[in-house]
Every structure is written in C-alpha cells, then in structure tokens.
Amino acid sequence: MGTERDPITPTGKDFVSIRGTGYVKPAFDEAYTFRIEVNDGARLWVDGDFVIDGYETVGEAGETYAVYDASTSGH
C-alpha cells in the first residue's frame, strides 16, 4: 500500500502562503478587473491601493473556494 504525496509541501497544504510583487503593463487605457480564487484569505494591492481585503474571510460550509474581484479605474 503506497502513501499519497501532498502536491504542495511535505507537511501539508493547510499552512501555505504566497507573497508576490510585480508589474502588469496594460495594453489599453481602461478599467481592468483582477480576480482571486482562494480557499482561505487574500489581500491585493494595485498601484499602492488596497483593493481586496478578504484575509479574515471564512468560507461557508460546502464551499471549496472564495472569489474576490476588484476593478481598477481607467486613466
């Protein structure tokens, strides 16, 4: 009988986080929507503005993930 390997870490996937920084170069001068799909909390800043604060969110029973959307304004 083999053991199932966890695809994220050897110790489990309940305590995994990611932090990233980068740039998005828009092709057009219009509003853009960012979407985050997570099974726990998330925060997102765009151009220094705090646009999604779902960090302390707890999902409803039976939900597999939460969806957060935030739109920028066109310049």
PDB file of N, CA, C, O and CB in Angstrom:
ATOM      1  N   MET A   1       0.841  -1.164   0.000  1.00  0.00           N
ATOM      2  CA  MET A   1       0.000   0.000   0.000  1.00  0.00           C
ATOM      3  C   MET A   1       0.897   1.241   0.000  1.00  0.00           C
ATOM      4  O   MET A   1       1.741   1.390   0.884  1.00  0.00           O
ATOM      5  CB  MET A   1      -0.963  -0.010   1.217  1.00  0.00           C
ATOM      6  N   GLY A   2       0.724   2.126  -0.976  1.00  0.00           N
ATOM      7  CA  GLY A   2       1.524   3.343  -1.072  1.00  0.00           C
ATOM      8  C   GLY A   2       0.908   4.497  -0.307  1.00  0.00           C
ATOM      9  O   GLY A   2      -0.254   4.435   0.097  1.00  0.00           O
ATOM     10  N   THR A   3       1.685   5.546  -0.110  1.00  0.00           N
ATOM     11  CA  THR A   3       1.167   6.740   0.550  1.00  0.00           C
ATOM     12  C   THR A   3       0.930   7.822  -0.494  1.00  0.00           C
ATOM     13  O   THR A   3       1.661   7.929  -1.478  1.00  0.00           O
ATOM     14  CB  THR A   3       2.144   7.238   1.652  1.00  0.00           C
ATOM     15  N   GLU A   4      -0.099   8.614  -0.260  1.00  0.00           N
ATOM     16  CA  GLU A   4      -0.410   9.721  -1.168  1.00  0.00           C
ATOM     17  C   GLU A   4       0.527  10.891  -0.860  1.00  0.00           C
ATOM     18  O   GLU A   4       0.661  11.300   0.293  1.00  0.00           O
ATOM     19  CB  GLU A   4      -1.909  10.157  -1.034  1.00  0.00           C
ATOM     20  N   ARG A   5       1.161  11.415  -1.882  1.00  0.00           N
ATOM     21  CA  ARG A   5       2.066  12.552  -1.700  1.00  0.00           C
ATOM     22  C   ARG A   5       1.292  13.851  -1.790  1.00  0.00           C
ATOM     23  O   ARG A   5       0.435  14.015  -2.658  1.00  0.00           O
ATOM     24  CB  ARG A   5       3.196  12.531  -2.745  1.00  0.00           C
ATOM     25  N   ASP A   6       1.591  14.761  -0.900  1.00  0.00           N
ATOM     26  CA  ASP A   6       0.966  16.075  -0.928  1.00  0.00           C
ATOM     27  C   ASP A   6       1.626  16.892  -2.032  1.00  0.00           C
ATOM     28  O   ASP A   6       2.851  17.004  -2.051  1.00  0.00           O
ATOM     29  CB  ASP A   6       1.086  16.794   0.457  1.00  0.00           C
ATOM     30  N   PRO A   7       0.854  17.464  -2.952  1.00  0.00           N
ATOM     31  CA  PRO A   7       1.441  18.181  -4.088  1.00  0.00           C
ATOM     32  C   PRO A   7       2.047  19.537  -3.745  1.00  0.00           C
ATOM     33  O   PRO A   7       2.768  20.106  -4.565  1.00  0.00           O
ATOM     34  CB  PRO A   7       0.406  18.373  -5.129  1.00  0.00           C
ATOM     35  N   ILE A   8       1.770  20.075  -2.543  1.00  0.00           N
ATOM     36  CA  ILE A   8       2.260  21.421  -2.224  1.00  0.00           C
ATOM     37  C   ILE A   8       3.489  21.369  -1.329  1.00  0.00           C
ATOM     38  O   ILE A   8       4.530  21.919  -1.689  1.00  0.00           O
ATOM     39  CB  ILE A   8       1.162  22.242  -1.548  1.00  0.00           C
ATOM     40  N   THR A   9       3.396  20.730  -0.186  1.00  0.00           N
ATOM     41  CA  THR A   9       4.532  20.630   0.738  1.00  0.00           C
ATOM     42  C   THR A   9       4.553  19.246   1.365  1.00  0.00           C
ATOM     43  O   THR A   9       3.531  18.559   1.363  1.00  0.00           O
ATOM     44  CB  THR A   9       4.457  21.726   1.839  1.00  0.00           C
ATOM     45  N   PRO A  10       5.685  18.822   1.899  1.00  0.00           N
ATOM     46  CA  PRO A  10       5.737  17.513   2.559  1.00  0.00           C
ATOM     47  C   PRO A  10       4.931  17.472   3.857  1.00  0.00           C
ATOM     48  O   PRO A  10       4.551  16.389   4.302  1.00  0.00           O
ATOM     49  CB  PRO A  10       7.178  17.143   2.848  1.00  0.00           C
ATOM     50  N   THR A  11       4.659  18.628   4.476  1.00  0.00           N
ATOM     51  CA  THR A  11       3.984  18.644   5.770  1.00  0.00           C
ATOM     52  C   THR A  11       2.496  18.959   5.674  1.00  0.00           C
ATOM     53  O   THR A  11       1.801  18.873   6.686  1.00  0.00           O
ATOM     54  CB  THR A  11       4.643  19.642   6.668  1.00  0.00           C
ATOM     55  N   GLY A  12       1.996  19.307   4.542  1.00  0.00           N
ATOM     56  CA  GLY A  12       0.575  19.596   4.410  1.00  0.00           C
ATOM     57  C   GLY A  12       0.326  20.858   3.630  1.00  0.00           C
ATOM     58  O   GLY A  12       1.240  21.643   3.376  1.00  0.00           O
ATOM     59  N   LYS A  13      -0.914  21.047   3.253  1.00  0.00           N
ATOM     60  CA  LYS A  13      -1.250  22.215   2.458  1.00  0.00           C
ATOM     61  C   LYS A  13      -2.120  23.217   3.199  1.00  0.00           C
ATOM     62  O   LYS A  13      -2.646  24.144   2.584  1.00  0.00           O
ATOM     63  CB  LYS A  13      -1.937  21.789   1.209  1.00  0.00           C
ATOM     64  N   ASP A  14      -2.286  23.049   4.513  1.00  0.00           N
ATOM     65  CA  ASP A  14      -3.114  23.971   5.281  1.00  0.00           C
ATOM     66  C   ASP A  14      -2.368  25.226   5.722  1.00  0.00           C
ATOM     67  O   ASP A  14      -3.007  26.199   6.122  1.00  0.00           O
ATOM     68  CB  ASP A  14      -3.663  23.271   6.484  1.00  0.00           C
ATOM     69  N   PHE A  15      -1.072  25.235   5.665  1.00  0.00           N
ATOM     70  CA  PHE A  15      -0.306  26.371   6.156  1.00  0.00           C
ATOM     71  C   PHE A  15       0.638  26.890   5.075  1.00  0.00           C
ATOM     72  O   PHE A  15       1.831  27.072   5.318  1.00  0.00           O
ATOM     73  CB  PHE A  15       0.484  25.984   7.412  1.00  0.00           C
ATOM     74  N   VAL A  16       0.105  27.123   3.901  1.00  0.00           N
ATOM     75  CA  VAL A  16       0.892  27.591   2.773  1.00  0.00           C
ATOM     76  C   VAL A  16       0.470  29.014   2.448  1.00  0.00           C
ATOM     77  O   VAL A  16      -0.723  29.318   2.435  1.00  0.00           O
ATOM     78  CB  VAL A  16       0.722  26.662   1.540  1.00  0.00           C
ATOM     79  N   SER A  17       1.423  29.878   2.189  1.00  0.00           N
ATOM     80  CA  SER A  17       1.094  31.241   1.782  1.00  0.00           C
ATOM     81  C   SER A  17       2.018  31.645   0.647  1.00  0.00           C
ATOM     82  O   SER A  17       3.055  31.026   0.408  1.00  0.00           O
ATOM     83  CB  SER A  17       1.212  32.233   2.975  1.00  0.00           C
ATOM     84  N   ILE A  18       1.617  32.693  -0.037  1.00  0.00           N
ATOM     85  CA  ILE A  18       2.426  33.217  -1.127  1.00  0.00           C
ATOM     86  C   ILE A  18       2.365  34.732  -1.082  1.00  0.00           C
ATOM     87  O   ILE A  18       1.328  35.318  -0.772  1.00  0.00           O
ATOM     88  CB  ILE A  18       1.942  32.678  -2.503  1.00  0.00           C
ATOM     89  N   ARG A  19       3.473  35.348  -1.392  1.00  0.00           N
ATOM     90  CA  ARG A  19       3.528  36.804  -1.494  1.00  0.00           C
ATOM     91  C   ARG A  19       4.304  37.108  -2.753  1.00  0.00           C
ATOM     92  O   ARG A  19       5.385  36.565  -2.979  1.00  0.00           O
ATOM     93  CB  ARG A  19       4.190  37.472  -0.224  1.00  0.00           C
ATOM     94  N   GLY A  20       3.757  37.963  -3.553  1.00  0.00           N
ATOM     95  CA  GLY A  20       4.432  38.297  -4.798  1.00  0.00           C
ATOM     96  C   GLY A  20       4.307  39.780  -5.102  1.00  0.00           C
ATOM     97  O   GLY A  20       3.355  40.442  -4.688  1.00  0.00           O
ATOM     98  N   THR A  21       5.268  40.272  -5.817  1.00  0.00           N
ATOM     99  CA  THR A  21       5.212  41.644  -6.319  1.00  0.00           C
ATOM    100  C   THR A  21       5.552  41.594  -7.793  1.00  0.00           C
ATOM    101  O   THR A  21       6.268  40.705  -8.253  1.00  0.00           O
ATOM    102  CB  THR A  21       6.190  42.597  -5.537  1.00  0.00           C
ATOM    103  N   GLY A  22       5.042  42.536  -8.508  1.00  0.00           N
ATOM    104  CA  GLY A  22       5.327  42.553  -9.930  1.00  0.00           C
ATOM    105  C   GLY A  22       4.628  43.698 -10.613  1.00  0.00           C
ATOM    106  O   GLY A  22       4.099  44.602  -9.966  1.00  0.00           O
ATOM    107  N   TYR A  23       4.632  43.652 -11.905  1.00  0.00           N
ATOM    108  CA  TYR A  23       4.046  44.710 -12.716  1.00  0.00           C
ATOM    109  C   TYR A  23       3.105  44.109 -13.742  1.00  0.00           C
ATOM    110  O   TYR A  23       3.339  43.021 -14.269  1.00  0.00           O
ATOM    111  CB  TYR A  23       5.140  45.542 -13.406  1.00  0.00           C
ATOM    112  N   VAL A  24       2.046  44.836 -14.011  1.00  0.00           N
ATOM    113  CA  VAL A  24       1.128  44.500 -15.087  1.00  0.00           C
ATOM    114  C   VAL A  24       1.127  45.705 -16.011  1.00  0.00           C
ATOM    115  O   VAL A  24       0.797  46.816 -15.597  1.00  0.00           O
ATOM    116  CB  VAL A  24      -0.328  44.151 -14.553  1.00  0.00           C
ATOM    117  N   LYS A  25       1.493  45.484 -17.249  1.00  0.00           N
ATOM    118  CA  LYS A  25       1.512  46.577 -18.217  1.00  0.00           C
ATOM    119  C   LYS A  25       0.261  46.480 -19.081  1.00  0.00           C
ATOM    120  O   LYS A  25       0.194  45.647 -19.985  1.00  0.00           O
ATOM    121  CB  LYS A  25       2.805  46.535 -19.097  1.00  0.00           C
ATOM    122  N   PRO A  26      -0.739  47.332 -18.806  1.00  0.00           N
ATOM    123  CA  PRO A  26      -1.987  47.257 -19.564  1.00  0.00           C
ATOM    124  C   PRO A  26      -1.787  47.621 -21.027  1.00  0.00           C
ATOM    125  O   PRO A  26      -1.006  48.510 -21.366  1.00  0.00           O
ATOM    126  CB  PRO A  26      -3.029  48.171 -18.947  1.00  0.00           C
ATOM    127  N   ALA A  27      -2.501  46.922 -21.870  1.00  0.00           N
ATOM    128  CA  ALA A  27      -2.430  47.186 -23.305  1.00  0.00           C
ATOM    129  C   ALA A  27      -3.269  48.405 -23.691  1.00  0.00           C
ATOM    130  O   ALA A  27      -3.004  49.052 -24.703  1.00  0.00           O
ATOM    131  CB  ALA A  27      -2.894  45.958 -24.091  1.00  0.00           C
ATOM    132  N   PHE A  28      -4.283  48.713 -22.879  1.00  0.00           N
ATOM    133  CA  PHE A  28      -5.185  49.814 -23.179  1.00  0.00           C
ATOM    134  C   PHE A  28      -5.420  50.651 -21.934  1.00  0.00           C
ATOM    135  O   PHE A  28      -5.220  50.170 -20.819  1.00  0.00           O
ATOM    136  CB  PHE A  28      -6.516  49.292 -23.734  1.00  0.00           C
ATOM    137  N   ASP A  29      -5.835  51.872 -22.106  1.00  0.00           N
ATOM    138  CA  ASP A  29      -6.117  52.798 -21.019  1.00  0.00           C
ATOM    139  C   ASP A  29      -7.595  52.665 -20.637  1.00  0.00           C
ATOM    140  O   ASP A  29      -8.430  53.487 -21.015  1.00  0.00           O
ATOM    141  CB  ASP A  29      -5.769  54.269 -21.427  1.00  0.00           C
ATOM    142  N   GLU A  30      -7.891  51.611 -19.881  1.00  0.00           N
ATOM    143  CA  GLU A  30      -9.262  51.342 -19.470  1.00  0.00           C
ATOM    144  C   GLU A  30      -9.251  50.624 -18.134  1.00  0.00           C
ATOM    145  O   GLU A  30      -8.182  50.309 -17.611  1.00  0.00           O
ATOM    146  CB  GLU A  30     -10.010  50.507 -20.534  1.00  0.00           C
ATOM    147  N   ALA A  31     -10.420  50.362 -17.576  1.00  0.00           N
ATOM    148  CA  ALA A  31     -10.514  49.642 -16.316  1.00  0.00           C
ATOM    149  C   ALA A  31     -10.180  48.167 -16.523  1.00  0.00           C
ATOM    150  O   ALA A  31     -10.521  47.579 -17.550  1.00  0.00           O
ATOM    151  CB  ALA A  31     -11.919  49.796 -15.709  1.00  0.00           C
ATOM    152  N   TYR A  32      -9.513  47.582 -15.543  1.00  0.00           N
ATOM    153  CA  TYR A  32      -9.177  46.163 -15.553  1.00  0.00           C
ATOM    154  C   TYR A  32      -9.698  45.522 -14.279  1.00  0.00           C
ATOM    155  O   TYR A  32      -9.761  46.165 -13.231  1.00  0.00           O
ATOM    156  CB  TYR A  32      -7.647  45.950 -15.691  1.00  0.00           C
ATOM    157  N   THR A  33     -10.070  44.258 -14.373  1.00  0.00           N
ATOM    158  CA  THR A  33     -10.563  43.524 -13.215  1.00  0.00           C
ATOM    159  C   THR A  33      -9.569  42.434 -12.848  1.00  0.00           C
ATOM    160  O   THR A  33      -9.113  41.670 -13.698  1.00  0.00           O
ATOM    161  CB  THR A  33     -11.957  42.919 -13.494  1.00  0.00           C
ATOM    162  N   PHE A  34      -9.243  42.380 -11.554  1.00  0.00           N
ATOM    163  CA  PHE A  34      -8.391  41.329 -11.008  1.00  0.00           C
ATOM    164  C   PHE A  34      -9.292  40.365 -10.257  1.00  0.00           C
ATOM    165  O   PHE A  34     -10.203  40.796  -9.550  1.00  0.00           O
ATOM    166  CB  PHE A  34      -7.266  41.912 -10.074  1.00  0.00           C
ATOM    167  N   ARG A  35      -9.053  39.070 -10.399  1.00  0.00           N
ATOM    168  CA  ARG A  35      -9.850  38.052  -9.710  1.00  0.00           C
ATOM    169  C   ARG A  35      -8.909  37.123  -8.963  1.00  0.00           C
ATOM    170  O   ARG A  35      -7.904  36.657  -9.500  1.00  0.00           O
ATOM    171  CB  ARG A  35     -10.742  37.251 -10.713  1.00  0.00           C
ATOM    172  N   ILE A  36      -9.263  36.866  -7.707  1.00  0.00           N
ATOM    173  CA  ILE A  36      -8.513  35.934  -6.875  1.00  0.00           C
ATOM    174  C   ILE A  36      -9.481  34.838  -6.440  1.00  0.00           C
ATOM    175  O   ILE A  36     -10.567  35.132  -5.941  1.00  0.00           O
ATOM    176  CB  ILE A  36      -7.858  36.656  -5.634  1.00  0.00           C
ATOM    177  N   GLU A  37      -9.098  33.593  -6.625  1.00  0.00           N
ATOM    178  CA  GLU A  37      -9.879  32.452  -6.161  1.00  0.00           C
ATOM    179  C   GLU A  37      -9.021  31.691  -5.159  1.00  0.00           C
ATOM    180  O   GLU A  37      -7.984  31.132  -5.517  1.00  0.00           O
ATOM    181  CB  GLU A  37     -10.327  31.527  -7.355  1.00  0.00           C
ATOM    182  N   VAL A  38      -9.456  31.672  -3.904  1.00  0.00           N
ATOM    183  CA  VAL A  38      -8.670  31.048  -2.834  1.00  0.00           C
ATOM    184  C   VAL A  38      -9.568  30.226  -1.921  1.00  0.00           C
ATOM    185  O   VAL A  38     -10.780  30.436  -1.872  1.00  0.00           O
ATOM    186  CB  VAL A  38      -7.919  32.117  -2.016  1.00  0.00           C
ATOM    187  N   ASN A  39      -8.958  29.283  -1.196  1.00  0.00           N
ATOM    188  CA  ASN A  39      -9.730  28.519  -0.222  1.00  0.00           C
ATOM    189  C   ASN A  39      -9.506  29.028   1.189  1.00  0.00           C
ATOM    190  O   ASN A  39      -9.796  28.339   2.167  1.00  0.00           O
ATOM    191  CB  ASN A  39      -9.373  27.047  -0.303  1.00  0.00           C
ATOM    192  N   ASP A  40      -8.993  30.225   1.279  1.00  0.00           N
ATOM    193  CA  ASP A  40      -8.768  30.863   2.576  1.00  0.00           C
ATOM    194  C   ASP A  40      -8.783  32.369   2.346  1.00  0.00           C
ATOM    195  O   ASP A  40      -9.616  32.850   1.578  1.00  0.00           O
ATOM    196  CB  ASP A  40      -7.407  30.393   3.235  1.00  0.00           C
ATOM    197  N   GLY A  41      -7.905  33.121   2.973  1.00  0.00           N
ATOM    198  CA  GLY A  41      -7.921  34.566   2.851  1.00  0.00           C
ATOM    199  C   GLY A  41      -6.982  35.096   1.785  1.00  0.00           C
ATOM    200  O   GLY A  41      -6.073  34.402   1.331  1.00  0.00           O
ATOM    201  N   ALA A  42      -7.223  36.361   1.389  1.00  0.00           N
ATOM    202  CA  ALA A  42      -6.369  37.002   0.382  1.00  0.00           C
ATOM    203  C   ALA A  42      -6.441  38.514   0.528  1.00  0.00           C
ATOM    204  O   ALA A  42      -7.455  39.069   0.950  1.00  0.00           O
ATOM    205  CB  ALA A  42      -6.788  36.580  -1.048  1.00  0.00           C
ATOM    206  N   ARG A  43      -5.351  39.162   0.172  1.00  0.00           N
ATOM    207  CA  ARG A  43      -5.293  40.628   0.100  1.00  0.00           C
ATOM    208  C   ARG A  43      -4.610  40.996  -1.206  1.00  0.00           C
ATOM    209  O   ARG A  43      -3.726  40.287  -1.686  1.00  0.00           O
ATOM    210  CB  ARG A  43      -4.529  41.247   1.336  1.00  0.00           C
ATOM    211  N   LEU A  44      -5.042  42.133  -1.778  1.00  0.00           N
ATOM    212  CA  LEU A  44      -4.449  42.579  -3.042  1.00  0.00           C
ATOM    213  C   LEU A  44      -4.340  44.091  -3.059  1.00  0.00           C
ATOM    214  O   LEU A  44      -5.295  44.803  -2.749  1.00  0.00           O
ATOM    215  CB  LEU A  44      -5.281  42.089  -4.245  1.00  0.00           C
ATOM    216  N   TRP A  45      -3.160  44.568  -3.426  1.00  0.00           N
ATOM    217  CA  TRP A  45      -2.919  45.979  -3.644  1.00  0.00           C
ATOM    218  C   TRP A  45      -2.644  46.177  -5.132  1.00  0.00           C
ATOM    219  O   TRP A  45      -1.941  45.374  -5.746  1.00  0.00           O
ATOM    220  CB  TRP A  45      -1.733  46.499  -2.766  1.00  0.00           C
ATOM    221  N   VAL A  46      -3.193  47.240  -5.711  1.00  0.00           N
ATOM    222  CA  VAL A  46      -2.926  47.595  -7.105  1.00  0.00           C
ATOM    223  C   VAL A  46      -2.519  49.054  -7.125  1.00  0.00           C
ATOM    224  O   VAL A  46      -3.273  49.926  -6.692  1.00  0.00           O
ATOM    225  CB  VAL A  46      -4.173  47.335  -8.028  1.00  0.00           C
ATOM    226  N   ASP A  47      -1.329  49.313  -7.627  1.00  0.00           N
ATOM    227  CA  ASP A  47      -0.786  50.671  -7.710  1.00  0.00           C
ATOM    228  C   ASP A  47      -0.819  51.372  -6.351  1.00  0.00           C
ATOM    229  O   ASP A  47      -1.115  52.563  -6.256  1.00  0.00           O
ATOM    230  CB  ASP A  47      -1.569  51.493  -8.741  1.00  0.00           C
ATOM    231  N   GLY A  48      -0.509  50.601  -5.299  1.00  0.00           N
ATOM    232  CA  GLY A  48      -0.460  51.152  -3.951  1.00  0.00           C
ATOM    233  C   GLY A  48      -1.813  51.251  -3.258  1.00  0.00           C
ATOM    234  O   GLY A  48      -1.870  51.626  -2.087  1.00  0.00           O
ATOM    235  N   ASP A  49      -2.900  50.925  -3.948  1.00  0.00           N
ATOM    236  CA  ASP A  49      -4.239  50.969  -3.363  1.00  0.00           C
ATOM    237  C   ASP A  49      -4.649  49.580  -2.892  1.00  0.00           C
ATOM    238  O   ASP A  49      -4.477  48.596  -3.612  1.00  0.00           O
ATOM    239  CB  ASP A  49      -5.263  51.516  -4.381  1.00  0.00           C
ATOM    240  N   PHE A  50      -5.187  49.506  -1.689  1.00  0.00           N
ATOM    241  CA  PHE A  50      -5.658  48.259  -1.100  1.00  0.00           C
ATOM    242  C   PHE A  50      -7.032  47.968  -1.693  1.00  0.00           C
ATOM    243  O   PHE A  50      -8.010  48.614  -1.316  1.00  0.00           O
ATOM    244  CB  PHE A  50      -5.714  48.343   0.474  1.00  0.00           C
ATOM    245  N   VAL A  51      -7.127  47.000  -2.622  1.00  0.00           N
ATOM    246  CA  VAL A  51      -8.376  46.798  -3.365  1.00  0.00           C
ATOM    247  C   VAL A  51      -9.153  45.544  -2.958  1.00  0.00           C
ATOM    248  O   VAL A  51     -10.358  45.470  -3.196  1.00  0.00           O
ATOM    249  CB  VAL A  51      -8.074  46.730  -4.829  1.00  0.00           C
ATOM    250  N   ILE A  52      -8.496  44.567  -2.356  1.00  0.00           N
ATOM    251  CA  ILE A  52      -9.201  43.381  -1.856  1.00  0.00           C
ATOM    252  C   ILE A  52      -8.701  43.096  -0.447  1.00  0.00           C
ATOM    253  O   ILE A  52      -7.501  42.949  -0.219  1.00  0.00           O
ATOM    254  CB  ILE A  52      -8.980  42.136  -2.796  1.00  0.00           C
ATOM    255  N   ASP A  53      -9.637  43.022   0.495  1.00  0.00           N
ATOM    256  CA  ASP A  53      -9.302  42.626   1.855  1.00  0.00           C
ATOM    257  C   ASP A  53     -10.216  41.479   2.244  1.00  0.00           C
ATOM    258  O   ASP A  53     -11.263  41.691   2.857  1.00  0.00           O
ATOM    259  CB  ASP A  53      -9.437  43.821   2.851  1.00  0.00           C
ATOM    260  N   GLY A  54      -9.824  40.280   1.894  1.00  0.00           N
ATOM    261  CA  GLY A  54     -10.570  39.089   2.251  1.00  0.00           C
ATOM    262  C   GLY A  54      -9.726  38.172   3.103  1.00  0.00           C
ATOM    263  O   GLY A  54      -9.907  36.955   3.083  1.00  0.00           O
ATOM    264  N   TYR A  55      -8.798  38.752   3.857  1.00  0.00           N
ATOM    265  CA  TYR A  55      -7.831  37.947   4.598  1.00  0.00           C
ATOM    266  C   TYR A  55      -8.460  37.149   5.735  1.00  0.00           C
ATOM    267  O   TYR A  55      -8.081  36.001   5.967  1.00  0.00           O
ATOM    268  CB  TYR A  55      -6.753  38.834   5.150  1.00  0.00           C
ATOM    269  N   GLU A  56      -9.399  37.733   6.432  1.00  0.00           N
ATOM    270  CA  GLU A  56     -10.007  37.065   7.586  1.00  0.00           C
ATOM    271  C   GLU A  56     -11.295  36.330   7.210  1.00  0.00           C
ATOM    272  O   GLU A  56     -12.042  35.912   8.095  1.00  0.00           O
ATOM    273  CB  GLU A  56     -10.296  38.082   8.686  1.00  0.00           C
ATOM    274  N   THR A  57     -11.561  36.171   5.941  1.00  0.00           N
ATOM    275  CA  THR A  57     -12.789  35.540   5.482  1.00  0.00           C
ATOM    276  C   THR A  57     -12.761  34.042   5.740  1.00  0.00           C
ATOM    277  O   THR A  57     -11.761  33.375   5.474  1.00  0.00           O
ATOM    278  CB  THR A  57     -13.005  35.815   4.000  1.00  0.00           C
ATOM    279  N   VAL A  58     -13.858  33.522   6.256  1.00  0.00           N
ATOM    280  CA  VAL A  58     -14.023  32.089   6.446  1.00  0.00           C
ATOM    281  C   VAL A  58     -15.134  31.654   5.504  1.00  0.00           C
ATOM    282  O   VAL A  58     -16.216  32.241   5.508  1.00  0.00           O
ATOM    283  CB  VAL A  58     -14.351  31.725   7.949  1.00  0.00           C
ATOM    284  N   GLY A  59     -14.880  30.642   4.706  1.00  0.00           N
ATOM    285  CA  GLY A  59     -15.858  30.184   3.726  1.00  0.00           C
ATOM    286  C   GLY A  59     -17.085  29.553   4.359  1.00  0.00           C
ATOM    287  O   GLY A  59     -17.047  29.074   5.493  1.00  0.00           O
ATOM    288  N   GLU A  60     -18.160  29.562   3.612  1.00  0.00           N
ATOM    289  CA  GLU A  60     -19.396  28.923   4.042  1.00  0.00           C
ATOM    290  C   GLU A  60     -19.231  27.402   3.963  1.00  0.00           C
ATOM    291  O   GLU A  60     -18.390  26.900   3.218  1.00  0.00           O
ATOM    292  CB  GLU A  60     -20.598  29.397   3.172  1.00  0.00           C
ATOM    293  N   ALA A  61     -20.022  26.695   4.719  1.00  0.00           N
ATOM    294  CA  ALA A  61     -19.968  25.228   4.706  1.00  0.00           C
ATOM    295  C   ALA A  61     -20.250  24.718   3.298  1.00  0.00           C
ATOM    296  O   ALA A  61     -21.213  25.144   2.661  1.00  0.00           O
ATOM    297  CB  ALA A  61     -20.984  24.623   5.717  1.00  0.00           C
ATOM    298  N   GLY A  62     -19.427  23.825   2.823  1.00  0.00           N
ATOM    299  CA  GLY A  62     -19.609  23.239   1.498  1.00  0.00           C
ATOM    300  C   GLY A  62     -18.895  23.993   0.383  1.00  0.00           C
ATOM    301  O   GLY A  62     -18.761  23.462  -0.719  1.00  0.00           O
ATOM    302  N   GLU A  63     -18.434  25.207   0.637  1.00  0.00           N
ATOM    303  CA  GLU A  63     -17.701  25.952  -0.391  1.00  0.00           C
ATOM    304  C   GLU A  63     -16.280  25.413  -0.485  1.00  0.00           C
ATOM    305  O   GLU A  63     -15.660  25.085   0.526  1.00  0.00           O
ATOM    306  CB  GLU A  63     -17.689  27.478  -0.076  1.00  0.00           C
ATOM    307  N   THR A  64     -15.775  25.326  -1.702  1.00  0.00           N
ATOM    308  CA  THR A  64     -14.400  24.869  -1.869  1.00  0.00           C
ATOM    309  C   THR A  64     -13.432  26.035  -2.004  1.00  0.00           C
ATOM    310  O   THR A  64     -12.239  25.879  -1.744  1.00  0.00           O
ATOM    311  CB  THR A  64     -14.292  23.965  -3.082  1.00  0.00           C
ATOM    312  N   TYR A  65     -13.931  27.211  -2.412  1.00  0.00           N
ATOM    313  CA  TYR A  65     -13.081  28.387  -2.502  1.00  0.00           C
ATOM    314  C   TYR A  65     -13.934  29.650  -2.528  1.00  0.00           C
ATOM    315  O   TYR A  65     -15.138  29.603  -2.782  1.00  0.00           O
ATOM    316  CB  TYR A  65     -12.185  28.314  -3.749  1.00  0.00           C
ATOM    317  N   ALA A  66     -13.284  30.777  -2.261  1.00  0.00           N
ATOM    318  CA  ALA A  66     -13.933  32.091  -2.304  1.00  0.00           C
ATOM    319  C   ALA A  66     -13.397  32.848  -3.506  1.00  0.00           C
ATOM    320  O   ALA A  66     -12.256  32.638  -3.918  1.00  0.00           O
ATOM    321  CB  ALA A  66     -13.690  32.898  -0.981  1.00  0.00           C
ATOM    322  N   VAL A  67     -14.214  33.726  -4.070  1.00  0.00           N
ATOM    323  CA  VAL A  67     -13.821  34.532  -5.225  1.00  0.00           C
ATOM    324  C   VAL A  67     -13.873  36.000  -4.832  1.00  0.00           C
ATOM    325  O   VAL A  67     -14.868  36.467  -4.277  1.00  0.00           O
ATOM    326  CB  VAL A  67     -14.742  34.252  -6.453  1.00  0.00           C
ATOM    327  N   TYR A  68     -12.809  36.717  -5.119  1.00  0.00           N
ATOM    328  CA  TYR A  68     -12.730  38.148  -4.870  1.00  0.00           C
ATOM    329  C   TYR A  68     -12.423  38.854  -6.182  1.00  0.00           C
ATOM    330  O   TYR A  68     -11.515  38.452  -6.910  1.00  0.00           O
ATOM    331  CB  TYR A  68     -11.655  38.474  -3.796  1.00  0.00           C
ATOM    332  N   ASP A  69     -13.173  39.899  -6.483  1.00  0.00           N
ATOM    333  CA  ASP A  69     -12.944  40.705  -7.679  1.00  0.00           C
ATOM    334  C   ASP A  69     -12.686  42.142  -7.276  1.00  0.00           C
ATOM    335  O   ASP A  69     -13.275  42.643  -6.317  1.00  0.00           O
ATOM    336  CB  ASP A  69     -14.144  40.619  -8.647  1.00  0.00           C
ATOM    337  N   ALA A  70     -11.799  42.807  -8.014  1.00  0.00           N
ATOM    338  CA  ALA A  70     -11.547  44.234  -7.813  1.00  0.00           C
ATOM    339  C   ALA A  70     -11.226  44.837  -9.175  1.00  0.00           C
ATOM    340  O   ALA A  70     -10.485  44.257  -9.968  1.00  0.00           O
ATOM    341  CB  ALA A  70     -10.375  44.481  -6.786  1.00  0.00           C
ATOM    342  N   SER A  71     -11.791  46.001  -9.429  1.00  0.00           N
ATOM    343  CA  SER A  71     -11.560  46.677 -10.704  1.00  0.00           C
ATOM    344  C   SER A  71     -10.770  47.951 -10.501  1.00  0.00           C
ATOM    345  O   SER A  71     -10.934  48.652  -9.503  1.00  0.00           O
ATOM    346  CB  SER A  71     -12.882  46.986 -11.398  1.00  0.00           C
ATOM    347  N   THR A  72      -9.927  48.234 -11.444  1.00  0.00           N
ATOM    348  CA  THR A  72      -9.180  49.491 -11.447  1.00  0.00           C
ATOM    349  C   THR A  72      -9.971  50.499 -12.269  1.00  0.00           C
ATOM    350  O   THR A  72     -10.883  50.133 -13.010  1.00  0.00           O
ATOM    351  CB  THR A  72      -7.728  49.302 -12.022  1.00  0.00           C
ATOM    352  N   SER A  73      -9.619  51.748 -12.132  1.00  0.00           N
ATOM    353  CA  SER A  73     -10.256  52.759 -12.982  1.00  0.00           C
ATOM    354  C   SER A  73      -9.316  53.046 -14.154  1.00  0.00           C
ATOM    355  O   SER A  73      -8.096  53.027 -13.995  1.00  0.00           O
ATOM    356  CB  SER A  73     -10.578  54.078 -12.171  1.00  0.00           C
ATOM    357  N   GLY A  74      -9.877  53.308 -15.309  1.00  0.00           N
ATOM    358  CA  GLY A  74      -9.064  53.671 -16.471  1.00  0.00           C
ATOM    359  C   GLY A  74      -8.520  55.068 -16.308  1.00  0.00           C
ATOM    360  O   GLY A  74      -9.135  55.888 -15.626  1.00  0.00           O
ATOM    361  N   HIS A  75      -7.402  55.361 -16.902  1.00  0.00           N
ATOM    362  CA  HIS A  75      -6.789  56.703 -16.796  1.00  0.00           C
ATOM    363  C   HIS A  75      -7.001  57.495 -18.049  1.00  0.00           C
ATOM    364  O   HIS A  75      -6.557  58.639 -18.139  1.00  0.00           O
ATOM    365  CB  HIS A  75      -5.296  56.603 -16.507  1.00  0.00           C
TER     366      HIS A  75
END
